[in-house]
């Protein structure tokens, strides 16, 4: 059996963990097995408390780091067992960890992910690569997004300029110019699902707006939308990255006070905001001949409809290239682990702003 790698991704949507077992023997990675595990409600609430608080209880924080490490190990063991694989079949695990706070522009820049990789290595008996972002930040980079380097290797074409747009809690874009001399560009566009999900959880008693059905029943409040789009993040030049520590309901509230509207109309406006910040990012980059979508947002049909109205280029998911759009980011972190194990760089300085290409992450041997 060829060497396999595991990618673990738990993103800013805070919904659960994607596990991908990947074979990199061919040019297009093969997804050997996958598994999605929702966070148990009590664990989810503990994560949310840590993400939302400006100060933390050290005891609670340490225990949450350990609990998440055990939870990730359990996700891996379930995936291996379900597919009749063993630890001996896996070269390494790439664990993104759960982002608690991303602050690349503070006086002392940092990005904090938890989910103790020591515990993952101990419980699975597999080498773990984790803590991918902080080395890039130490070299003057944003630490995010890291997936554009993988997108470049996977999707770049000499005949067609592509944009790969991941719509997770935060949306990000990779611009793959068909001119091989052009630098790789990528950055966070702004809120993807995060504001819509937070609004649904607070006002509509549901985790998210399935298929965008609720948003489609509302009406866009144009004044509110323009107020939201006036935030300086959207017009800032790249490199740039962001997260729910910035785009959250506290950020939304002052705009709503100026431009009040109904619950459903607010949700519809937030969906339009997600589409607008993606479209604005595309316009900032120049000619794009095709857009590939991935991430949970691909299932929001109303959001995709909003994007089609704004973008006069063909839209497809990464399934067009044989890559499951729900697992592309997990596959990317399997690739990042492989890069690290092989002593190869994982970041793209033209994306993050780091002063050099770097081997990312720490290695935690089995």
N, C-alpha and C positions, 0 to 999 in steps of 0.2 A: 504494500500500500504506500502511495506517495506521502510525504510529510504534510500534515494538516495543521492549520492554525485556527484559533478561536478568536472571534471578536465579540466583545461585550459592550453594548451601548445603552446607556440610560441618560436620555437627553433632557432638555429644558421643558419638555411637555410634562415631565413628572408622572408619567402614566405607568411605566414598568421598564422591563429590561429585555432588549433584543439580544439573543445569542445566535451567532452564525459560525458554523464550522466550514472552513473554506480550503479548497485545493487550488494552489497557485501554479500548478504545473504548466497550464496553457496560458496563452496571452490574455484570454478572458477568464477571470477567476470562476471556479465552479462552486456553487453553494451546495455543499454536501448534505447539510442538515441545518435546520433553524428551529428556534423555539422562542416564543414570547411569553413572558411571565409578568402578570400585573403585580404591582406592589400591594401587599395586604393593607387594608385601610389604616390600621394603627401605625404601621411603619410609614405609610405615605404621609400621615399627619405629622409624624415626627420630622420627616424630611422637610415638609413645608414650613414647620416652625423654625427650623434651622436656617432655611433660605430667607425667611421674612424678617428675622430678628437682626437688629444692628449690633446687638451684643449677645454673647452665648454663654450658656452654662457649660463649663469644661467637662463635668461628669457626663452630662447628657450628650455632648458632642462626641466624646471619646467612645461612649457606648454605641452611638449611632454609627460611627465609623466601623466598629467591630461587627455590629449587626448586619450592616450592608455587605461587608466582606463575606460573612457567612451566607447571606442571601444570594450573592453572586456565585459563590461556590456551589450552592444547591442548584441554581439555574444550569450551571455547566454539567453537573452530575446527572441531572434529569435529561438534558439533551444527549449526553453520551449514552446513557442507559436506553433511552427511547430508540436510539439508532444503532444499538449493539456495538458501540465503540468503547475503547478504554483509554486511560491516560497515556499508555504507550503509543497510541496512534497520533498524539498531538505534540507538535514541536513547541508551541508556546501559546499563551493567552495574551491578547491585547485588551486591557480593561481601561475604558475611558474613565470610569468612576462617575459618581453623581456630583455635578457641579453645585456647590453651595453658594459661592460668590465669585463673580468674575469682575476684576477691577484693574484692567490693563493701563489705565490712564491716571491712576492715583500717584501721589508723591513717591510711594514705594509700591510699584505695580505688582499685582499678584493675581493668581487664579487658583481657586481652592476646590479640589475634587476629593470626595471621600469614598470609602469602600475598601478597607484594608487589604492591600495585595498580599501581605504576608499570610493572612488567613486563607485567601484564595489558593495560594501556592501550597500551603500546608494541608488543606482539606481535599484538594484535587490531585496532589502530587504531580502538578504540571508547572513548569516555569511560567511566570507572569511578568509581563511588561506593563507598567502603569506610570502615572504622573507625567503624561506626555507634554503638557502645556508649559510647565514652568521653565524648562531650559530655553525655549524660544523667548519667553518674557525676559529671562536673564540676559539674553543677547539683544535686548531692545525691541523685541517683537510684541505683537498683541497676544500671542499664544493661541490665536484662533482667527479664522477657521483653519483647521489642519487638513480637511478632506480635499481641497483643490489639487494638491500634489498627486493624490490618488486618482482624482477625476482626469487629470492631464494624462497620466499613464494609460488610463482605461479608455477614454473617449476621444482623445485628440485625433483630428482628421486633417489631412493636407488639402482636402477638397471642400470643406465646409466649416464655417465658424460656428461654434456651439456655445451655448450657455447651459450649465447644469445648475438647477435651482433645487435646493433641499428645503422643504417646508416642514420644519419641526416646530418646536415652541418659538424659536427664532428662525427666520428664513436666511439662507446664505446663498451666494452665487459664485460660480466658477466660470470665468470667461476664457474660452479655449480658442484663440485666434488660429485660423488655418495657416497663417504665416508662421513658420517655425522659429523665425527670428524675434517674434513678438513675445514679450514676457507674459508669464502666467499671472492673471489677476483674479482675486477673490476677496470677498468681504461679507460681513453680515448686513443684510438689507434692512432688517428691523423686525417687528413682531410678525411671526407667522401664525401659529395657533394659540400662543400663550394668552393674549388678551381675550380672545374669544372663549377659550376654555375657562379662564378665571371668571369671566362674566357669567357663563353658563352655570358654574359651580356656585356662585354667590346668589344669582337671581332666578335661575331656572331649574334648580334641583336636578341637574344632570352633569355628567363629567365633561361632555363636549357636545357640540351640535352635529349630530350624525348626518353626514352628507350635505351639511349646510342648509337643512330643511327649515330650521327656525329663522336663520338669517334671511333666507329667500322670501319669507313672509313679511319681513319688515321693510321699511323705506329708509333710504339713506338720508341722513341729516347732513346736507352739504356744508352748512356753516360749521358743524362739529368736525366734519372730515377735514376741512381746510385748516381749522385750528390745530388739529392733531398733526397734520402734515407740516405745520410751521415749525415743528421741533427741529433744532439745528442738526440733530443726528442725521436726518435724511439728506441734507445738502452737504454734509461734511465729506471731504475727500478721503479716499482709502489710502493706507490701510486703516481699517476700523472694525471693531467688534463690539457686541453688546450682549445683554441677557435680561432675564426677568427681574433682576435686581434694579433695572432701570425701567423697562417697559412692563408696568404692572398697574393694578387698579388705583393705586395712590397717584401714579403719573396721570392716569385718565381723569381722576376726580375734578381737578380745577377746570379742565376743558368742559366737562359735563355741567358744572355749575354755571358756566357762561352760556352753554348751549344745551339746555335740558331737553331730553326726549324720552320716549317710552323704552321699556326694556328690550323689546324686539327690534325697534328702530336703532337702538344703540348697538345691538349685536350685528345688525346688517351693516352699520357704518364701520364697525371694527373689521368686518370681513372686507369691505371696500378699502380700508386702510392697509390691510395685509397685501391686497392686490396692487394698490397704488405704490407702496414702497418697493415692491418687486419690479414693477414697470418703470419706476424712476431709476432704479439701479441699472436696468437694461439700457435705458436711454443714455445714462452716463458713460456707458462702455462703448458705444458705437454699433456698427453693423453686426447683427446676429442673424444667422440663417436658419437655425433650428434651436428649440429649447427642449431640454430633457428635465423632467420633474421627478423628484423622489421625496421620501419622507411621508409622514402621516397625512400631511395636507393634500396629497394626491387624491384622497378619498372624499374630500369636501367638494362636491360637484358644483356648488354655488361659487366657491372660490375659484375653481377652474374656469367657470363661465365668466367671472369678472376678469380673470387674466386674459382670456381669449378676446374679450372686448377691447382690451388695452394694448395687446401685443399682436402686431400684424405679421407674425411668423408662426410656422407650424409648431404645435405643442404635442409632446408625447411623453411617456414615462420612460425611465431607464430600461424597462422591460424590452423596449425596442432593440436594445443591445444585449439582451439576455441576462440582465441584472435586476433582481427583484427590488422594486423601489422601496419596499418596507425594510429591507435589510442592507441597503447600500452603505449606510454609515457604520453598521456593525462589521461589514466586510472590510471597510476602510481601516478600522482599528485592528483587524486581523493583519492587514497589510502593513500597518505601522509597526506592529509587533515584529513582523518578519523583517522589516527594514532595520529595526534596532538589533535584533539577534544577528543579522548579517553585517552589522557595522556600517549601515548606509543611512544617509540623511532622511528625515521624515518631513521636515518643514519646507516651505517655499518662501525664501526671503522676500520675493516680489509681492507675496500675498500678505504676510504677517508684519513685514517691516523689520524683521530681525537682521542683524548685520552680517550673518553668514548662514549657510546651510548646516544643519546640526543633526547628530544622532539624538533622538528624543527618548525620554523616559528612563526609568530605573528598572533594572532587571532583578527579579526575585526568584532565585533558583528553586526548582522542585525539591 
